[in-house]
């Protein structure tokens, strides 16, 4: 169910623009407002332990199956940008695994009670990290406009979860990869804190929801035997990316008969739905529609413009909240 009206206690409004100079007050709930402005929120104990156990049991039963390597690949490539060579090959990953698809749908439905945004699924990714793994600071692509990271289980040297770092004090969308790393992960820990970088520890059942293309996120070296993770990705039905030429897709191209109940409420499907897959349960990374490829060509092409950062910041997670107005209204109360 959508977030009820009585929980929408934050009075705010959208910023005025040349195209829309008239603005009207609107109410959102505190958690959604925090996500819009801080660019991430932590939901503690979001997933019950029995759901975590069921997902992990499914995963671990696959680990003993002869076809496991067809589902989870030994990642012998640089999984983000410019990782140390010693960290390459320290994880196994799978795109839209069966257990990832199942958890994705469960989390999607539950988020409706917490975040007042009309989310749609794109894809999930499953990854088990080994000792020496490393995740370079990076920004995500359009299919990860809104993302969730979850730890299912871990065994670390210090007995704590492998922390994820995130910086959400400003909009980094469109920034060059080297520049992103220079102002995040390449800083020492003291300077990271001074630059508003946050270290988040997620126990099994906790969920970090964040703006993937706008907030840099990373992990330093993993010291432990294993850390099981699932990443769930979404987009906002009312995203500003709707203004792009290739945002929409024809109905017959995207959803088969049994998936019609997953149509966006606004009536037309986005090319990003299911990351371009023909339906939610598809697990083949190659089965993306032509419409998805057209959209990504248009989206990636923005990187070649001199004003790339401004272009991306006006598209992904662009909520245009007037924070001065919001703070002023709070003082009046």
C-alpha positions as CSV (number, residue, x, y, z in Angstrom):
1,X,0.0,0.0,0.0
2,X,1.2,3.6,-0.6
3,X,2.5,5.5,2.4
4,X,-0.7,6.8,4.1
5,X,-1.5,10.5,4.2
6,X,-1.2,10.8,7.9
7,X,2.5,9.9,7.7
8,X,3.2,12.7,5.2
9,X,4.2,15.2,7.9
10,X,6.9,17.1,6.0
11,X,5.5,20.1,4.1
12,X,7.7,21.0,1.1
13,X,7.4,22.1,-2.5
14,X,9.2,21.7,-5.8
15,X,11.7,24.3,-6.9
16,X,10.3,26.8,-9.4
17,X,11.8,26.6,-12.9
18,X,11.4,28.7,-16.1
19,X,9.2,26.0,-17.5
20,X,7.1,25.7,-14.3
21,X,7.3,29.0,-12.4
22,X,4.2,28.2,-10.3
23,X,4.8,25.8,-7.4
24,X,2.4,24.3,-4.9
25,X,3.1,22.9,-1.4
26,X,3.1,19.1,-1.1
27,X,3.5,16.7,1.8
28,X,5.9,13.7,2.0
29,X,6.7,11.4,4.8
30,X,10.0,12.0,6.7
31,X,11.7,8.8,5.4
32,X,11.0,9.7,1.7
33,X,12.1,13.3,2.3
34,X,15.4,12.0,3.9
35,X,16.0,9.8,0.9
36,X,15.3,12.6,-1.6
37,X,17.6,15.1,0.2
38,X,20.3,12.9,1.8
39,X,20.4,10.5,-1.1
40,X,20.2,7.4,1.0
41,X,18.4,5.9,4.0
42,X,19.1,2.8,6.2
43,X,16.2,0.6,7.0
44,X,17.1,-1.6,10.0
45,X,15.6,-5.1,10.3
46,X,13.7,-4.5,7.1
47,X,13.8,-8.2,6.0
48,X,12.7,-10.8,8.5
49,X,15.2,-13.5,9.5
50,X,13.2,-16.3,7.9
51,X,13.2,-14.6,4.5
52,X,16.9,-14.1,4.8
53,X,17.4,-17.7,5.7
54,X,15.2,-19.0,2.9
55,X,17.0,-16.9,0.3
56,X,20.4,-17.9,1.7
57,X,19.4,-21.6,1.8
58,X,18.4,-21.4,-1.9
59,X,21.7,-19.8,-2.8
60,X,23.8,-22.2,-0.8
61,X,22.0,-25.2,-2.3
62,X,22.9,-23.9,-5.7
63,X,26.6,-23.7,-4.7
64,X,26.7,-27.5,-4.5
65,X,24.9,-28.0,-7.9
66,X,27.0,-29.0,-11.0
67,X,25.5,-26.1,-13.0
68,X,26.3,-23.4,-10.3
69,X,29.0,-21.8,-12.5
70,X,26.4,-21.2,-15.2
71,X,24.4,-19.1,-12.7
72,X,27.3,-17.5,-10.7
73,X,30.4,-16.6,-12.6
74,X,33.9,-16.3,-11.1
75,X,34.4,-12.6,-11.7
76,X,37.9,-12.3,-13.2
77,X,37.4,-8.7,-14.4
78,X,37.4,-5.3,-12.8
79,X,33.9,-5.2,-11.4
80,X,33.9,-1.4,-10.9
81,X,36.4,1.3,-11.9
82,X,40.1,1.0,-11.3
83,X,40.2,-1.6,-8.6
84,X,43.6,-2.9,-7.3
85,X,44.7,-5.9,-9.4
86,X,45.1,-7.9,-6.2
87,X,41.3,-7.7,-5.7
88,X,40.3,-9.0,-9.1
89,X,38.9,-12.5,-9.0
90,X,37.8,-12.3,-5.4
91,X,34.1,-12.7,-6.0
92,X,31.4,-14.7,-7.7
93,X,28.4,-12.9,-9.2
94,X,25.2,-13.6,-11.0
95,X,22.7,-11.3,-12.8
96,X,19.0,-12.0,-11.9
97,X,19.6,-15.3,-10.1
98,X,16.4,-17.2,-9.2
99,X,16.8,-16.2,-5.5
100,X,17.7,-12.7,-6.4
101,X,14.5,-12.4,-8.5
102,X,12.4,-13.8,-5.7
103,X,13.8,-11.4,-3.1
104,X,13.6,-8.5,-5.5
105,X,9.8,-8.8,-5.8
106,X,9.3,-9.3,-2.0
107,X,11.4,-6.1,-1.2
108,X,9.6,-4.2,-4.0
109,X,6.2,-4.8,-2.5
110,X,7.3,-4.0,1.1
111,X,9.0,-0.7,0.1
112,X,5.6,0.6,-0.8
113,X,4.9,1.0,2.9
114,X,8.1,2.9,3.5
115,X,9.0,5.1,0.5
116,X,6.4,7.3,-1.1
117,X,7.8,6.9,-4.7
118,X,6.3,4.7,-7.5
119,X,9.1,2.2,-8.0
120,X,9.5,-0.3,-10.8
121,X,12.0,-3.2,-10.9
122,X,15.0,-3.3,-13.2
123,X,17.4,-6.1,-12.2
124,X,19.0,-7.8,-9.2
125,X,22.6,-8.9,-8.8
126,X,24.0,-11.6,-6.5
127,X,27.6,-11.6,-5.3
128,X,29.6,-13.5,-2.8
129,X,32.9,-11.7,-1.9
130,X,36.0,-13.5,-0.7
131,X,39.0,-12.3,1.3
132,X,40.8,-9.4,-0.4
133,X,37.7,-8.2,-2.3
134,X,37.5,-4.5,-3.0
135,X,34.8,-2.3,-4.5
136,X,36.1,0.9,-6.1
137,X,34.1,4.1,-5.6
138,X,31.7,4.5,-8.4
139,X,28.3,5.8,-9.7
140,X,25.7,3.5,-11.2
141,X,23.9,3.4,-14.5
142,X,20.3,4.4,-15.2
143,X,18.8,1.0,-14.4
144,X,20.1,1.6,-10.8
145,X,18.3,5.0,-10.3
146,X,17.2,3.7,-6.9
147,X,19.1,0.8,-5.4
148,X,19.1,-1.4,-2.3
149,X,22.0,-3.4,-1.0
150,X,21.5,-6.3,1.4
151,X,24.0,-8.5,3.3
152,X,22.6,-12.1,3.8
153,X,25.6,-13.5,5.8
154,X,29.2,-12.9,6.5
155,X,32.3,-14.2,8.3
156,X,34.8,-11.4,8.9
157,X,38.0,-11.2,11.0
158,X,36.6,-8.6,13.3
159,X,33.1,-10.2,13.6
160,X,31.5,-7.1,12.0
161,X,29.7,-6.7,8.6
162,X,31.9,-5.4,5.7
163,X,31.0,-1.7,5.7
164,X,29.9,0.2,2.7
165,X,30.9,3.8,2.3
166,X,28.6,6.4,0.7
167,X,28.7,10.1,0.1
168,X,25.4,11.9,-0.4
169,X,26.0,15.5,0.6
170,X,25.8,16.7,-3.1
171,X,24.8,15.4,-6.5
172,X,27.7,13.6,-8.2
173,X,25.7,12.4,-11.3
174,X,27.7,12.6,-14.5
175,X,31.1,13.2,-12.7
176,X,34.1,11.5,-14.3
177,X,35.1,8.2,-12.6
178,X,38.6,9.4,-11.6
179,X,37.2,12.6,-10.1
180,X,34.6,10.5,-8.1
181,X,37.3,8.4,-6.6
182,X,39.5,11.3,-5.8
183,X,36.9,12.9,-3.6
184,X,35.7,9.7,-1.9
185,X,37.7,6.5,-1.6
186,X,41.2,7.9,-2.2
187,X,40.8,10.2,0.8
188,X,42.1,8.9,4.2
189,X,39.4,8.1,6.8
190,X,39.8,11.4,8.6
191,X,39.3,13.4,5.4
192,X,36.4,11.2,4.4
193,X,34.5,12.2,7.5
194,X,35.4,15.8,6.9
195,X,34.0,15.5,3.4
196,X,30.7,14.0,4.6
197,X,31.4,10.4,3.6
198,X,29.5,7.9,5.8
199,X,30.4,4.4,6.8
200,X,27.3,2.0,7.0
201,X,27.3,-1.4,8.7
202,X,24.5,-3.6,7.5
203,X,23.6,-6.7,9.5
204,X,21.6,-9.4,7.7
205,X,18.0,-8.0,7.4
206,X,19.1,-4.4,7.2
207,X,18.7,-2.5,3.9
208,X,20.5,0.5,2.5
209,X,18.4,2.3,-0.1
210,X,20.4,4.9,-2.1
211,X,20.5,6.9,-5.3
212,X,23.0,4.8,-7.3
213,X,23.9,7.3,-10.1
214,X,24.1,10.3,-7.8
215,X,25.8,9.1,-4.6
216,X,29.3,7.5,-4.8
217,X,29.5,4.3,-2.9
218,X,32.4,1.9,-2.3
219,X,34.0,-0.7,0.0
220,X,37.6,-1.0,1.1
221,X,39.4,-4.4,1.3
222,X,37.4,-7.2,2.8
223,X,39.1,-9.0,5.7
224,X,37.2,-12.2,6.1
225,X,36.2,-15.6,4.6
226,X,32.9,-14.6,2.9
227,X,30.3,-11.9,2.6
228,X,27.0,-12.8,0.8
229,X,25.2,-9.8,-0.9
230,X,22.2,-9.1,-3.1
231,X,21.7,-5.8,-4.9
232,X,18.2,-4.8,-6.0
233,X,17.7,-2.1,-8.5
234,X,14.6,0.1,-9.3
235,X,13.6,3.2,-11.2
236,X,11.1,5.9,-10.4
237,X,8.0,5.8,-12.7
238,X,7.9,9.6,-12.6
239,X,11.6,10.0,-13.1
240,X,12.7,13.1,-15.0
241,X,14.2,10.6,-17.5
242,X,10.7,10.4,-18.9
243,X,11.6,13.4,-21.0
244,X,14.1,11.5,-23.0
245,X,13.1,10.4,-26.5
246,X,13.5,6.7,-25.9
247,X,12.1,6.4,-22.4
248,X,8.9,4.6,-23.4
249,X,8.4,1.2,-25.0
250,X,5.5,-0.2,-26.9
251,X,3.3,-2.5,-24.7
252,X,3.7,-5.6,-26.9
253,X,7.5,-5.4,-26.7
254,X,7.9,-5.6,-23.0
255,X,5.6,-7.8,-21.0
256,X,4.2,-11.3,-21.6
257,X,0.7,-12.2,-20.7
258,X,1.3,-13.4,-17.1
259,X,3.2,-10.2,-16.2
260,X,0.5,-7.6,-17.2
261,X,-0.4,-6.9,-13.6
262,X,3.1,-5.4,-13.2
263,X,2.4,-2.6,-15.6
264,X,3.3,0.9,-14.4
265,X,0.3,2.8,-13.0
266,X,0.7,5.6,-15.6
267,X,-0.2,3.2,-18.4
268,X,3.0,3.2,-20.5
269,X,6.0,1.0,-19.8
270,X,9.5,2.3,-19.6
271,X,12.4,0.8,-21.6
272,X,14.1,0.3,-18.2
273,X,11.4,-2.0,-16.9
274,X,13.1,-5.3,-15.9
275,X,16.4,-3.8,-17.3
276,X,15.0,-4.4,-20.7
277,X,14.1,-8.1,-20.1
278,X,10.9,-9.4,-21.6
279,X,9.5,-10.2,-18.1
280,X,10.5,-10.2,-14.4
281,X,11.6,-13.9,-14.2
282,X,13.9,-13.8,-17.2
283,X,17.5,-14.7,-16.1
284,X,19.3,-14.3,-19.4
285,X,21.5,-11.3,-19.5
286,X,21.3,-11.1,-23.3
287,X,17.5,-11.0,-23.6
288,X,17.0,-7.2,-23.6
289,X,14.7,-5.4,-25.9
290,X,15.7,-3.1,-28.8
291,X,13.9,-0.3,-26.9
292,X,16.2,-0.7,-23.9
293,X,19.3,-0.5,-26.2
294,X,18.0,2.6,-27.8
295,X,17.4,4.3,-24.4
296,X,20.9,3.4,-23.1
297,X,22.5,4.7,-26.3
298,X,20.7,8.0,-25.8
299,X,21.5,8.0,-22.0
300,X,25.2,7.1,-22.4
301,X,25.5,9.7,-25.2
302,X,25.0,12.5,-22.8
303,X,28.5,11.8,-21.4
304,X,30.0,13.3,-24.6
305,X,28.5,16.7,-23.9
306,X,30.7,19.4,-22.1
307,X,27.8,19.9,-19.6
308,X,27.5,16.2,-18.9
309,X,27.1,16.7,-15.1
310,X,24.3,19.1,-15.5
311,X,22.5,16.9,-18.0
312,X,22.7,13.8,-15.8
313,X,21.8,15.8,-12.6
314,X,18.6,17.0,-14.3
315,X,17.6,13.4,-15.1
316,X,18.3,10.8,-12.5
317,X,16.8,11.3,-9.0
318,X,15.9,14.9,-9.8
319,X,13.4,15.7,-7.1
320,X,13.9,19.5,-7.1
321,X,13.0,19.9,-3.5
322,X,13.0,23.4,-2.1
323,X,14.8,22.7,1.2
324,X,14.7,26.4,2.3
325,X,11.0,26.4,2.0
326,X,10.7,23.2,4.0
327,X,12.9,24.4,6.8
328,X,11.0,27.6,7.0
329,X,7.7,25.9,7.4
330,X,9.1,23.7,10.1
331,X,10.1,26.8,12.1
332,X,6.7,28.3,11.7
333,X,5.2,25.2,13.3
